Amino acid sequence: MIKISILFLSILTFCSFANTNSDPQFSDYQTKVSTGPFAKKIVLNEKQEGYSSVWKKSVQDELNKPVNFAGHYRLYTTFGGKGNECLSDSWVCGWVIDKISGKIISELPRDGDGSNIYAGTGDNDTPIGLPFEINAYKDSTMAVITGQAIPASKKTDEDPICKSAVFKFDDTKFIKLTESIDGCKIDE
């Protein structure tokens, strides 16, 4: 009887480890969703004050929308801009707005080259993998970004690579958990 119990426990333990998914899951980073009170007016820093009036209106509008990320934040992305906030129409730029304070506390996470600007197409409008995509939930501090980071410096001769990267948001910045180029491949 003891040998059967030990065998059963061994099989059960093996099955538990075999079914464990090592990839981060949104449920691994759950957080409580705040119901407020929330700020009514966006608070801009000196750099953001120099951004376009279109952008300022957009982030104010986003502040007034429901929480969509990490408990009390609003994750806002846009293709291109009308000023210094996002310089090219083919770029994707984004910000994390703290709905409690009204402050914009982060931009999209930076890649290894230091860039936090993304695109789903190359400079000649050729698709590179999947289009830009960000997956985030109001009750999780995890975000998945799929796209091509536009190099911050032109010192490299290498073409940017489309990646899927998983990040954890810690109330001030994004921390990379993992990344893969497999998330960008298009099935033929």
N, C-alpha and C positions, 0 to 999 in steps of 0.2 A: 504494500500500500504506500509506503514512504517513497519507493522508487517511482511509482506512478505519479505521485504528487510532485516530486522533483522534476520528472520529465514534463509534466503538464505546466509547471511554473517556468521551466526553461523555454518551452515552446511559446508560452504566453509572452514572456519577456522578449524573445526574438521577434515575434510578430509585432510587438509594440514598437521596437526599434526599426523594423523593416518598414512600417507605415509612417514613421516620422518624416515629415517634409522639412528639409533643412532650409528651404527658401523662406524668407520673411513673409508673413501673412498680415493683412490689415488687422485681424483680430489679435495679433500679438502686441499691438500698439494702441489698444483701445483707451479712450479717455471720455470723461463725462462732457456732455454738451451743455454749455451755459445758456441760460434763458435771459441773461442780462442782469442789471440794466446795461445798455450799450450806449456808446458815444453817438451823438447826433451830427457832429461836425468832424471832418477829417483834419488831422494835425500834420502839417508838412514840415520837413526839415529844410535847411537852407538850400541844399542841392535840389530838392523836389520843388521848391518855390520857383526855380528856373525852368521847370517843365511846362509844356503847352497847357493852355486853358482847356483844351479838349480832354487831355489826360486828367487834369485836376477835377473836371466835372465827372469823368468816368469813375475815378476812385471814390469820389463823394457818393455817387450812385451805388457803387459796390458796397460801401459802408452801410448803406441802408437796406441791403439785401440780407437774407438769412445766413447764418453760419454755414460754411461748406467745408471747413477744414479744422482739424485738431482742437475741437472743443469750443473755441471762441474766436476763430479767425475766419477771414474771407480770403480765399486764394483767387487772385485775379490775373488772367493772362490776356494778351492782345497781340494780334499780328500787326506789326509796325506801329508807328506813332506819328505825331504831328510836330515833334520837336526833339529835344535831347533825351527824352525818356526811352526812345526806341528808334534808332536812326534809319532803319531800312524797312520798307513795306513787306519784305519776305521774312523778316526776323520775327520770332516770338519772344516777347519779354513778359515778365510777370512779377507780381508783388504779393506779399502776405500782409494783410491789413488786420490789425488787432481791433476787433469790434468793441472791446471794453475801453481802451484808451483812445481809439481813433487814429493811432499812429500806424504808419507803414513801417514795419519792423524788419522786413527782409525782402530781397529780390529772389528770383529763382536760384537754385543752388549752382555753384561754380563747378566746372569740370577741371580736369588736371591742368589745363592750359590757363585757367583763371577766368574763363568766359562763363557768363550766366545768360547768354543769348543763344537761342535755339532756332532751328529751322527744320522743316520736313523736306525741303528741296535744296538742291545745290545752287551755286551762283548763276548757272545757265537755266534755271527752272526745271532741271532734270530731277525726277523723284529719286530719293535715296531711301530705300527701305519704306517703312510706313510713315505717314505724315506725323507731325508732332502730336503728341498726346500726353496728357497728364491725368493720372488717376489718383484721386484723394477723396476722403470721406470726412464728414463732420464729426464722427465719433472715433477717429483714428489719427495718430500723429505721423503715420507713414504716408509717403507719396511715391508714386512710380512715374518717372518721366521717360518718355521714349522720343528720341529725335536726335538731330545732329547739332552738336554745340559748335557755334561759329568761333573760330580761334580768336582769342583776345590779342595775340601778337601775330604779326605776319612773318616771324622769324623761322617758321617751319615750312618745309616744302611738301609735307604730307597733307593729304586731303583729310578733312574731318571725318570721323567715323560715326555712323548712327549707332546709338546704344540705348538700351533700356537700363535705367539706374534706379535703384530703390534707396530712398532716403528716410530718415527719421527726423522730425522737427522737434527741437528742444526749447521752444518759446523764444529763441533769438536767432537760431541758424539751423540749416540743414546739415545732417551728418550722413554721409554715404554708408550704406550697409552692404550693398553689392551692385555689380553692373554686369551686363552681358550684351554682346552684339547679336545674339540669337533672337532677341525681341524685335529686331528690325528687318529680319528676312521676310520677303514676300514669297508665299507659296506659289509655285507655278503650275 
